[in-house]
Amino acid sequence: MTTAIPTTLADVLRAEGFTGRLVEPDRPDYDSARAGWNGAIDRHPAAVAYAGDAEDVAAAIRGARAAGLPFTIRAGGHSVSGRSVRDGALCIDLRALNAVDVDPERQTVRVGGGALLAELDAATQEHGLAVPGGQISHTGVGGLTLGGGLGWLMRHHGLTIDSLEAAEVVLADGRIVRAAAGEHPDLLWALRGGGGDFGAVTSFEFRAHRVGPIVLGGMLLHPWEHAREALQAARDLMEDAPAELTVFVALITAPPEPPFPEQLQGRPAVAVAVAWSGDVAAGERVLAPLRAAPAPALDLVGPMPYVALQSMLDQTAPHGWRFHDRMHYLPAVGDGFIDALLAGFESAPTPQSHVMTGWMGGALDRVPPGATAFGHRGARALTWIIGCSGDDPVGPTADWVRRVWDATAPFADGGVYVNALDAGRPVRDAYAAEVWERLVAVKRRYDPDGAFSGNGIR
Ligand SMILES: Cc1cc2nc3c(=O)[nH]c(=O)nc-3n(C[C@H](O)[C@H](O)[C@H](O)COP(=O)(O)OP(=O)(O)OC[C@H]3O[C@@H](n4cnc5c(N)ncnc54)[C@H](O)[C@@H]3O)c2cc1C
């Protein structure tokens, strides 16, 4: 009896045991399969392999390597620079790995490597629990966690990685291992902020926290004339605010619809977005100074379900619009920085472009630097300049992002969040020197050939 020699990519993958769906360029759904969240990214992978479980992921990795193809791993597809899809590479899609199993007694959660934050939040909130996530609910748990995870609970319960206790990982040679305190602890350390170049995580195990179901959240909207005072008021409050409070101040163009007051619609404005995850009445008292000076033109802060807080900004980031972003970590939010930021925002090229400045500290400071691979934990704030051109070419918007970034760079600490790396920025900038050396050592141990190369750690 003769055995057929695999000749096509599909044959090679099947020979390795891949059982999922493979979408190659000649298929009608190829264009939708290759599309990520950012409409500015237009890449043509060799194929998209939809894995159904960890064995499938392992088979796809072995198959890609046997076929001599580079590969990428995709979860939520939210990477702004499009790291999860590459021209000519096999894109291994994990979206089907989205089960969320909550153990309410132990307050732990096991979540598939392809789940979205909305799926994690919905399942945990059924038990009054939450794992700190990000601010847009259709972001992937995978990419967000592997970079660190900054969100509404970060000052109260830490980064997403601060709740990560273990992970199931498919390594570059196709082995499936568990990374935990007692098994491959160096790998777990690297997964906690190292950016995902160490293996494909097929499930995460998190410690969950009691949150909600009702929290205090929403936004206070100020006219542009009060922008400086509103930013200063937020800065002053966050100097010694309780850890239950997280604040992000967004410079926006007020949308042309209710509930935004008519006189502000279509004009630059300041939205002070808040999340208080403690006792609601206590939160109202803590927020009082933000409502006093200056008084907002629109007050949308109130008790809301935690899942509503987690999705309240979703409409600012729909799939398919074209985005370009850059960010800074800040040692302080000084008046010079505020003035430079406001001046920069005045030339925002589109109504969808915005800038978010949020305060760190609180629980982030309880974890010593170097205990996880996340870089720049000691920063006091961060500012994220988000250019969006809708369906138009991103070029002029990217130029604006660069100008605002340059103008505010003198006030920044020079670092970058690995999940906000744009093309051309070295991944090394995301880490302190000693963390970088450890990351490179873990990389050499678990992926010596650099098969996982989304960020370029080698
Ligand atoms: C609109 C928007 C809002 C955002 N808000 C926040 C926020 O509030 N807080 C925050 O911290 N970040 C935020 N981010 C950044 C976000 O965390 C990153 O873009 C993140 O990488 C997205 O993860 P993903 O799984 O959706 O993306 P993908 O594009 O699927 O993956 C991103 C990277 O992670 C790798 N990866 C993903 N899953 C796995 C896995 N299971 N195993 C191995 N590697 C994997 C991919 O290979 C790729 O290199 C935001 C991004 C956008 C676009």
The ligand as an SDF file (V2000), in Angstrom:
LIG
                    3D

 53 58  0  0  0  0  0  0  0  0999 V2000
  -10.1220   49.8900   19.8500 C   0  0  0  0  0  0  0  0  0  0  0  0
   -9.0520   49.3200   20.7180 C   0  0  0  0  0  0  0  0  0  0  0  0
   -9.1400   49.4930   22.0700 C   0  0  0  0  0  0  0  0  0  0  0  0
   -8.1690   48.9660   22.9010 C   0  0  0  0  0  0  0  0  0  0  0  0
   -8.2930   49.1400   24.2260 N   0  0  0  0  0  0  0  0  0  0  0  0
   -7.3740   48.6100   25.0480 C   0  0  0  0  0  0  0  0  0  0  0  0
   -7.5140   48.6930   26.4480 C   0  0  0  0  0  0  0  0  0  0  0  0
   -8.4670   49.2700   26.9630 O   0  0  0  0  0  0  0  0  0  0  0  0
   -6.5670   48.1400   27.2070 N   0  0  0  0  0  0  0  0  0  0  0  0
   -5.5020   47.4880   26.6790 C   0  0  0  0  0  0  0  0  0  0  0  0
   -4.6770   46.9800   27.4330 O   0  0  0  0  0  0  0  0  0  0  0  0
   -5.3450   47.3810   25.3480 N   0  0  0  0  0  0  0  0  0  0  0  0
   -6.2500   47.9180   24.5350 C   0  0  0  0  0  0  0  0  0  0  0  0
   -6.1010   47.8030   23.1810 N   0  0  0  0  0  0  0  0  0  0  0  0
   -4.9250   47.1320   22.6480 C   0  0  0  0  0  0  0  0  0  0  0  0
   -5.2030   45.6440   22.5980 C   0  0  0  0  0  0  0  0  0  0  0  0
   -4.9300   45.1090   23.8690 O   0  0  0  0  0  0  0  0  0  0  0  0
   -4.2960   44.9810   21.5900 C   0  0  0  0  0  0  0  0  0  0  0  0
   -4.6030   45.4570   20.3100 O   0  0  0  0  0  0  0  0  0  0  0  0
   -4.4110   43.4670   21.6520 C   0  0  0  0  0  0  0  0  0  0  0  0
   -3.2690   42.9290   21.0670 O   0  0  0  0  0  0  0  0  0  0  0  0
   -5.6350   42.9410   20.9680 C   0  0  0  0  0  0  0  0  0  0  0  0
   -5.7480   41.5770   21.1650 O   0  0  0  0  0  0  0  0  0  0  0  0
   -6.5650   40.6870   20.1190 P   0  0  0  0  0  0  0  0  0  0  0  0
   -6.4900   39.3010   20.5830 O   0  0  0  0  0  0  0  0  0  0  0  0
   -7.9070   41.2890   19.8850 O   0  0  0  0  0  0  0  0  0  0  0  0
   -5.7340   40.9510   18.7990 O   0  0  0  0  0  0  0  0  0  0  0  0
   -5.0060   40.0120   17.7370 P   0  0  0  0  0  0  0  0  0  0  0  0
   -4.7520   40.9340   16.5910 O   0  0  0  0  0  0  0  0  0  0  0  0
   -5.7510   38.7870   17.4630 O   0  0  0  0  0  0  0  0  0  0  0  0
   -3.6490   39.6490   18.4640 O   0  0  0  0  0  0  0  0  0  0  0  0
   -2.7200   40.6530   18.8290 C   0  0  0  0  0  0  0  0  0  0  0  0
   -1.3470   40.0110   19.0640 C   0  0  0  0  0  0  0  0  0  0  0  0
   -1.4410   39.0720   20.1340 O   0  0  0  0  0  0  0  0  0  0  0  0
   -1.1350   37.7580   19.6660 C   0  0  0  0  0  0  0  0  0  0  0  0
   -2.1010   36.8410   20.2680 N   0  0  0  0  0  0  0  0  0  0  0  0
   -3.4250   37.0450   20.4280 C   0  0  0  0  0  0  0  0  0  0  0  0
   -3.9890   36.0070   21.0660 N   0  0  0  0  0  0  0  0  0  0  0  0
   -2.9960   35.1280   21.3040 C   0  0  0  0  0  0  0  0  0  0  0  0
   -2.9520   33.8670   21.9360 C   0  0  0  0  0  0  0  0  0  0  0  0
   -4.0530   33.3210   22.4570 N   0  0  0  0  0  0  0  0  0  0  0  0
   -1.7600   33.2270   22.0060 N   0  0  0  0  0  0  0  0  0  0  0  0
   -0.6480   33.7890   21.4850 C   0  0  0  0  0  0  0  0  0  0  0  0
   -0.6290   34.9930   20.8790 N   0  0  0  0  0  0  0  0  0  0  0  0
   -1.7980   35.6470   20.7810 C   0  0  0  0  0  0  0  0  0  0  0  0
   -1.2650   37.8240   18.1530 C   0  0  0  0  0  0  0  0  0  0  0  0
   -0.4350   36.8700   17.5210 O   0  0  0  0  0  0  0  0  0  0  0  0
   -0.8210   39.2370   17.8680 C   0  0  0  0  0  0  0  0  0  0  0  0
    0.5900   39.3190   17.8350 O   0  0  0  0  0  0  0  0  0  0  0  0
   -7.0710   48.2910   22.3330 C   0  0  0  0  0  0  0  0  0  0  0  0
   -6.9790   48.1310   20.9600 C   0  0  0  0  0  0  0  0  0  0  0  0
   -7.9630   48.6370   20.1610 C   0  0  0  0  0  0  0  0  0  0  0  0
   -7.8560   48.4480   18.6930 C   0  0  0  0  0  0  0  0  0  0  0  0
  1  2  1  0
  2  3  1  0
  2 52  2  0
  3  4  2  0
  4  5  1  0
  4 50  1  0
  5  6  2  0
  6  7  1  0
  6 13  1  0
  7  8  2  0
  7  9  1  0
  9 10  1  0
 10 11  2  0
 10 12  1  0
 12 13  2  0
 13 14  1  0
 14 15  1  0
 14 50  1  0
 15 16  1  0
 16 17  1  0
 16 18  1  0
 18 19  1  0
 18 20  1  0
 20 21  1  0
 20 22  1  0
 22 23  1  0
 23 24  1  0
 24 25  2  0
 24 26  1  0
 24 27  1  0
 27 28  1  0
 28 29  2  0
 28 30  1  0
 28 31  1  0
 31 32  1  0
 32 33  1  0
 33 34  1  0
 33 48  1  0
 34 35  1  0
 35 36  1  0
 35 46  1  0
 36 37  1  0
 36 45  1  0
 37 38  2  0
 38 39  1  0
 39 40  1  0
 39 45  2  0
 40 41  1  0
 40 42  2  0
 42 43  1  0
 43 44  2  0
 44 45  1  0
 46 47  1  0
 46 48  1  0
 48 49  1  0
 50 51  2  0
 51 52  1  0
 52 53  1  0
M  END
$$$$
